[in-house]
């Protein structure tokens, strides 16, 4: 039954507590605390105790006391020492690599100069070998050529055969002349000397009347000199007296041929090729 005091003070039955209920509540709280402490307390000899090895750093402090702080500091110093050793090893490896690979500009310049000298020496050796090889080949070709040593007189019927049927490496030089044309006799005399000095060159001559050339060619083109090699015309000199005059010697005509690439000067002939060449100079005099 509700009293006037209850009306005035309000009905707050939740604030009502009996002694029996307090005892039961206290007993329940004590039991829960005992259970919590039992669960939190580690059992000696279990896996939990063995897994917490103090020498293994777990990334956090397992103990908050002085011993735990000291253990954490020792582990930190150990890791710092290992890290410093790794850095030192990396530095040593880098220094060794730089010592092997780094080169100064002076070293590069010296190596480049030495390499260039080696290449030049190699090029000189190769050129020397190639030159000797070519000289041997030229000597073989020269030795295979026929020997003439005199001036051959041609007729109209023999003119073509003297050119086409000759060895392709033989130089054929033909003089077209007439005795009454100034300079023709001088060319004939020079041919006699040159044929002896260059026995592997085929020197020939033919009169313009025998070759049946035109009167205009005889009067304006003689003395004419034609040069053939391998059946092909390689040089053609008309009225050669315009370059040499009407009175000249064998040396003048030889120099003229050397200048135009038909003959090779004896001074330019290698010693290897001169071994099989006649050593006696021609004593033939040009009248």
C-alpha positions in Angstrom: 0.0 0.0 0.0 1.3 3.4 -1.0 1.7 5.9 1.8 1.8 9.7 1.7 5.5 9.7 2.1 5.8 7.5 -0.9 3.7 9.9 -2.9 5.8 12.9 -1.8 9.2 11.2 -2.1 8.3 9.1 -5.2 8.3 5.5 -5.7 11.9 4.4 -6.2 11.9 0.8 -5.7 15.2 0.4 -7.6 17.0 2.1 -4.7 15.7 -0.5 -2.3 18.3 -3.0 -1.3 18.0 -5.8 1.2 20.8 -7.3 3.1 20.3 -10.7 1.6 20.6 -9.3 -1.9 23.8 -7.4 -1.1 25.4 -10.5 0.2 24.5 -12.5 -2.9 25.9 -9.6 -5.0 29.1 -9.4 -3.1 29.6 -13.2 -3.3 29.0 -13.1 -7.1 31.5 -10.3 -7.6 34.2 -12.2 -5.6 33.7 -15.3 -7.6 34.1 -13.4 -10.9 37.3 -11.7 -9.7 38.7 -15.1 -8.6 38.0 -16.6 -12.0 39.6 -13.6 -13.9 42.8 -13.9 -11.8 42.9 -17.6 -12.4 42.6 -17.2 -16.2 45.3 -14.4 -16.3 47.8 -16.2 -14.1 50.2 -18.3 -16.3 50.6 -21.9 -15.4 54.2 -22.9 -14.9 55.5 -25.4 -17.5 52.9 -24.6 -20.2 53.6 -23.6 -23.8 52.9 -19.9 -23.0 55.8 -19.6 -20.7 58.2 -21.5 -23.1 57.2 -19.3 -26.1 58.1 -16.1 -24.3 61.8 -16.4 -24.7 63.5 -13.3 -23.3 66.2 -13.5 -25.9 63.7 -13.1 -28.8 62.6 -9.6 -29.7 58.8 -9.5 -30.2 58.7 -5.9 -31.3 57.3 -4.8 -27.9 58.3 -4.9 -24.3 57.1 -8.0 -22.6 58.2 -6.8 -19.2 57.6 -3.3 -17.9 59.9 -3.5 -15.0 63.7 -2.7 -14.8 64.7 -6.1 -16.1 62.3 -5.8 -19.1 63.7 -2.3 -20.0 67.3 -3.6 -19.7 66.5 -6.6 -22.0 64.8 -4.4 -24.6 67.9 -2.0 -24.6 70.3 -4.9 -25.1 68.2 -6.3 -27.9 68.1 -2.8 -29.5 71.9 -2.4 -29.3 72.3 -5.9 -30.9 70.1 -5.0 -33.8 71.9 -1.7 -34.2 75.3 -3.4 -34.3 74.0 -5.9 -36.9 72.6 -3.1 -39.0 75.9 -1.2 -38.8 77.8 -4.3 -39.9 75.6 -4.8 -42.9 76.1 -1.2 -43.9 79.8 -1.6 -43.6 79.8 -4.7 -45.7 77.8 -2.9 -48.4 80.3 0.0 -48.3 83.2 -2.4 -48.7 81.5 -4.2 -51.6 80.8 -0.8 -53.3 84.4 0.4 -52.8 85.7 -2.9 -54.4 83.4 -2.4 -57.3 84.5 1.2 -57.9 88.1 0.2 -57.7 87.6 -2.3 -60.4 85.4 -0.3 -62.7 86.3 3.4 -62.2 89.0 4.8 -64.5 90.3 8.3 -64.8 90.5 10.3 -67.9 94.2 9.9 -68.0 93.9 6.1 -67.9 91.3 6.2 -70.7 93.5 8.5 -72.7 96.5 6.3 -72.3 94.5 3.2 -73.2 93.0 5.0 -76.2 96.5 6.1 -77.4 97.8 2.6 -77.0 94.9 1.1 -78.8 95.3 3.5 -81.7 99.0 2.7 -81.8 98.2 -1.0 -81.9 95.7 -0.4 -84.7 98.2 1.6 -86.7 100.8 -1.1 -86.2 98.2 -3.7 -87.2 97.3 -1.6 -90.3 100.9 -1.2 -91.2 101.5 -4.9 -90.9 98.4 -5.7 -92.9 99.3 -3.2 -95.6 102.9 -4.5 -95.8 101.5 -8.1 -96.1 99.0 -7.0 -98.7 101.6 -5.1 -100.7 103.9 -8.1 -100.8 101.1 -10.3 -101.8 100.1 -8.0 -104.6 103.7 -7.8 -105.7 104.0 -11.6 -105.9 100.8 -11.7 -108.0 102.2 -9.0 -110.3 105.4 -10.9 -110.6 103.6 -14.1 -111.5 101.6 -12.2 -114.1 104.7 -10.5 -115.4 106.6 -13.8 -115.6 103.7 -15.3 -117.6 103.8 -12.6 -120.2 105.6 -13.2 -123.5 108.9 -11.4 -124.2 109.3 -9.3 -127.3 112.4 -6.9 -127.1 112.0 -5.5 -130.6 109.7 -3.5 -132.8 107.3 -5.5 -135.0 106.3 -4.3 -138.5 102.6 -4.8 -139.2 100.6 -5.1 -142.4 96.9 -4.4 -142.9 96.0 -8.1 -142.5 98.0 -8.5 -139.4 96.9 -5.4 -137.7 93.8 -6.8 -136.0 95.3 -10.1 -135.1 98.3 -8.3 -133.4 95.8 -6.7 -131.1 92.9 -9.2 -130.6 95.0 -12.4 -130.4 97.5 -11.1 -127.9 97.5 -11.9 -124.2 95.0 -9.7 -122.4 97.6 -8.4 -120.0 100.1 -7.4 -122.7 100.2 -3.7 -123.6 100.3 -3.2 -127.4 101.7 0.2 -128.6 101.4 0.9 -132.4 103.0 3.7 -134.3 101.4 4.9 -137.5 104.0 6.7 -139.6 105.2 7.9 -142.9 108.9 8.7 -143.5 108.2 12.1 -145.1 106.2 13.3 -142.0 108.5 15.2 -139.5 108.9 13.4 -136.2 108.0 9.9 -137.5 111.6 8.7 -137.8 112.3 10.0 -134.2 109.4 7.9 -132.9 110.7 4.8 -134.8 114.1 5.2 -133.2 112.6 5.7 -129.8 110.5 2.5 -130.2 113.7 0.6 -130.8 115.1 1.7 -127.5 111.9 1.3 -125.5 111.3 -2.2 -126.9 114.6 -3.3 -125.4 114.0 -1.5 -122.1 110.4 -2.9 -121.8 110.6 -6.3 -123.4 107.1 -7.4 -122.1 105.5 -4.5 -124.0 104.6 -5.1 -127.6 105.9 -2.3 -129.8 104.6 -2.3 -133.4 104.6 0.1 -136.3 102.7 0.4 -139.6 102.8 2.8 -142.5 99.7 4.9 -143.1 99.7 3.8 -146.7 99.7 0.2 -145.7 96.9 0.9 -143.2 95.0 2.7 -146.0 94.1 5.7 -143.9 92.9 9.0 -145.4 95.1 11.6 -146.8 93.8 14.1 -144.2 94.8 11.8 -141.4 98.2 11.3 -142.9 98.9 15.0 -143.2 97.3 16.2 -140.0 97.4 13.2 -137.6 100.9 11.7 -138.0 102.9 10.7 -136.1 100.1 8.8 -134.3 100.5 6.4 -131.4 97.7 4.0 -130.4 97.8 1.8 -127.3 95.7 -1.3 -126.7 95.2 -3.8 -123.8 92.9 -6.8 -123.9 91.6 -5.8 -127.3 90.5 -2.3 -126.1 91.9 1.0 -127.0 93.4 2.6 -123.9 95.3 5.6 -125.3 95.3 7.6 -128.6 97.9 10.3 -129.3 97.6 12.2 -132.7 100.4 14.4 -134.0 102.6 13.7 -131.0 105.1 16.3 -132.2 102.8 18.9 -130.8 103.8 17.7 -127.3 107.4 16.6 -127.9 108.5 18.6 -130.9 110.1 17.1 -134.0 113.4 16.1 -132.4 113.3 14.1 -129.1 114.9 11.1 -127.5 113.7 7.8 -126.1 113.8 9.1 -122.5 111.4 11.9 -123.5 109.0 9.5 -125.1 109.3 7.1 -122.1 108.5 10.0 -119.7 105.5 10.9 -121.9 104.2 7.3 -121.7 104.8 7.2 -117.9 103.0 10.5 -117.4 99.9 9.0 -119.2 100.1 5.7 -117.3 101.1 3.5 -120.2 104.6 2.6 -118.9 106.0 2.4 -115.4 109.2 4.1 -114.5 112.0 1.9 -113.5 112.4 3.9 -110.3 108.8 3.0 -109.4 109.2 -0.7 -110.2 109.5 -2.8 -107.0 112.8 -4.7 -106.5 110.8 -7.9 -106.5 109.6 -7.3 -110.1 113.1 -6.1 -111.2 114.7 -9.4 -110.4 113.5 -11.0 -113.7 113.9 -7.9 -115.7 116.9 -7.4 -118.0 119.6 -5.4 -116.2 121.5 -4.2 -119.2 120.5 -0.8 -120.5 120.0 -0.3 -124.1 123.0 1.2 -125.9 121.0 1.8 -129.1 121.5 5.3 -130.3 118.9 7.3 -132.0 120.2 9.0 -135.1 
